Amino acid sequence: MLRTRSRRLVAILAALAALVMVAAGCGGREAQTGQEAKQINIGYIAWDEDIAVTYLYKELLERRGYKVNATELEPGPIYAGLAQGNPDLFLDAWLPATHEDYWNRYGPKLEDLGIWYDQATLNIAVPNYMTDVNSIADLKGKGGELGGTITGIDPGAGLTRTTKEALPKYGLEGEFQLQTSSTTAMLAALQKATDEQKPIVVTLWHPHWAYARYPIKDLQDPMGAMGTAEQIHGVGRQNFSQDFPEVADMVKKFKLNDQQLASLENEINSAAKGQEQAAAKKWADANPDVIKSFAG
């Protein structure tokens, strides 16, 4: 009798767990009725541009009466979750290269909502006041005044690998060394150098808020050694446009140029932790024409 009751208890608990899973996967459907009718789940990764646009959308959708759940995850779980129906939306799919493996695996089960930014590039950059350095090729012969150093980011980053492969193509491998540490350390070195108007060479990428905060420029890459630009897409779960037609229309119309995105990122990055949405609201209020272009 005890074993029978135990089996019944296990069955009841399993059934309850299944109901919870179903509710979690379906809770964001706009087609539902009542208070859950406008609930939407947005997954985001801890990249500055995704944090920025996610909180911008959270602010704009809540103005329209949606309940928005924004959850930070790694890229793999976000793509796998989208394929299973939760989250509903992801705004930072880097294609065709960075997220290629995820797209090949999960893309057939997802809805591509279009490109909202098309200048996602890897770069070598210097301050604007280095007027005699405008191309990577111009670094040749300047190793002495620059300490033979290019200040980079994490050793395992794709940008680090690309930069190391680019240096020999410009004949810089013996004159310069790529100094790796972290993005935070690179940005600290960049700020110190620009504050003191000293020369520095860093590895950087678009989109990034540094372009709005510091007087810097990308070096031209006539040999294409740093690769070509990628695009950032908005991606929904299957049937997203059917269940969220209003939101899908917003995402499909959404476009930010490099300056707009850098300023949005800078606004949010400058805010105190926990104040990301307030910063997004401030940026939206200061850029009504941009907001009107996709959410008017």
ChimeraX attribute file (.defattr): number of C-alpha atoms within 10 A of each C-alpha:
attribute: neighborCount
match mode: 1-to-1
recipient: residues
	/A:1	6
	/A:2	7
	/A:3	8
	/A:4	9
	/A:5	10
	/A:6	11
	/A:7	12
	/A:8	12
	/A:9	12
	/A:10	12
	/A:11	12
	/A:12	12
	/A:13	12
	/A:14	12
	/A:15	12
	/A:16	12
	/A:17	12
	/A:18	12
	/A:19	12
	/A:20	12
	/A:21	12
	/A:22	12
	/A:23	11
	/A:24	14
	/A:25	18
	/A:26	19
	/A:27	21
	/A:28	26
	/A:29	22
	/A:30	20
	/A:31	14
	/A:32	14
	/A:33	9
	/A:34	7
	/A:35	9
	/A:36	16
	/A:37	17
	/A:38	22
	/A:39	22
	/A:40	24
	/A:41	22
	/A:42	23
	/A:43	26
	/A:44	26
	/A:45	21
	/A:46	12
	/A:47	12
	/A:48	18
	/A:49	24
	/A:50	20
	/A:51	23
	/A:52	26
	/A:53	20
	/A:54	26
	/A:55	23
	/A:56	23
	/A:57	22
	/A:58	23
	/A:59	20
	/A:60	19
	/A:61	20
	/A:62	13
	/A:63	10
	/A:64	10
	/A:65	11
	/A:66	18
	/A:67	18
	/A:68	20
	/A:69	14
	/A:70	19
	/A:71	13
	/A:72	14
	/A:73	13
	/A:74	11
	/A:75	18
	/A:76	13
	/A:77	14
	/A:78	23
	/A:79	29
	/A:80	18
	/A:81	18
	/A:82	25
	/A:83	21
	/A:84	17
	/A:85	25
	/A:86	24
	/A:87	28
	/A:88	30
	/A:89	31
	/A:90	24
	/A:91	25
	/A:92	25
	/A:93	24
	/A:94	19
	/A:95	19
	/A:96	14
	/A:97	12
	/A:98	14
	/A:99	15
	/A:100	14
	/A:101	13
	/A:102	17
	/A:103	18
	/A:104	9
	/A:105	12
	/A:106	17
	/A:107	19
	/A:108	11
	/A:109	18
	/A:110	22
	/A:111	19
	/A:112	18
	/A:113	22
	/A:114	19
	/A:115	23
	/A:116	19
	/A:117	21
	/A:118	19
	/A:119	16
	/A:120	18
	/A:121	16
	/A:122	23
	/A:123	23
	/A:124	23
	/A:125	24
	/A:126	26
	/A:127	22
	/A:128	17
	/A:129	14
	/A:130	15
	/A:131	8
	/A:132	9
	/A:133	20
	/A:134	17
	/A:135	16
	/A:136	23
	/A:137	18
	/A:138	13
	/A:139	20
	/A:140	14
	/A:141	13
	/A:142	14
	/A:143	16
	/A:144	10
	/A:145	11
	/A:146	15
	/A:147	13
	/A:148	20
	/A:149	17
	/A:150	22
	/A:151	24
	/A:152	26
	/A:153	23
	/A:154	17
	/A:155	14
	/A:156	11
	/A:157	13
	/A:158	12
	/A:159	21
	/A:160	20
	/A:161	13
	/A:162	15
	/A:163	20
	/A:164	16
	/A:165	14
	/A:166	21
	/A:167	20
	/A:168	13
	/A:169	13
	/A:170	17
	/A:171	13
	/A:172	20
	/A:173	15
	/A:174	10
	/A:175	16
	/A:176	21
	/A:177	17
	/A:178	20
	/A:179	18
	/A:180	18
	/A:181	14
	/A:182	16
	/A:183	16
	/A:184	11
	/A:185	15
	/A:186	22
	/A:187	19
	/A:188	11
	/A:189	17
	/A:190	24
	/A:191	16
	/A:192	13
	/A:193	15
	/A:194	18
	/A:195	11
	/A:196	9
	/A:197	14
	/A:198	14
	/A:199	16
	/A:200	20
	/A:201	26
	/A:202	23
	/A:203	23
	/A:204	24
	/A:205	18
	/A:206	21
	/A:207	24
	/A:208	21
	/A:209	24
	/A:210	20
	/A:211	22
	/A:212	18
	/A:213	14
	/A:214	15
	/A:215	16
	/A:216	19
	/A:217	17
	/A:218	23
	/A:219	19
	/A:220	17
	/A:221	17
	/A:222	11
	/A:223	12
	/A:224	10
	/A:225	19
	/A:226	21
	/A:227	14
	/A:228	11
	/A:229	14
	/A:230	19
	/A:231	19
	/A:232	22
	/A:233	23
	/A:234	21
	/A:235	25
	/A:236	27
	/A:237	23
	/A:238	21
	/A:239	15
	/A:240	21
	/A:241	17
	/A:242	12
	/A:243	19
	/A:244	19
	/A:245	13
	/A:246	13
	/A:247	18
	/A:248	21
	/A:249	14
	/A:250	18
	/A:251	23
	/A:252	18
	/A:253	15
	/A:254	21
	/A:255	19
	/A:256	16
	/A:257	12
	/A:258	18
	/A:259	14
	/A:260	17
	/A:261	22
	/A:262	22
	/A:263	19
	/A:264	26
	/A:265	27
	/A:266	22
	/A:267	21
	/A:268	27
	/A:269	19
	/A:270	14
	/A:271	14
	/A:272	10
	/A:273	8
	/A:274	8
	/A:275	14
	/A:276	22
	/A:277	20
	/A:278	17
	/A:279	24
	/A:280	26
	/A:281	20
	/A:282	15
	/A:283	20
	/A:284	18
	/A:285	12
	/A:286	11
	/A:287	13
	/A:288	12
	/A:289	12
	/A:290	16
	/A:291	19
	/A:292	11
	/A:293	12
	/A:294	14
	/A:295	18
	/A:296	9
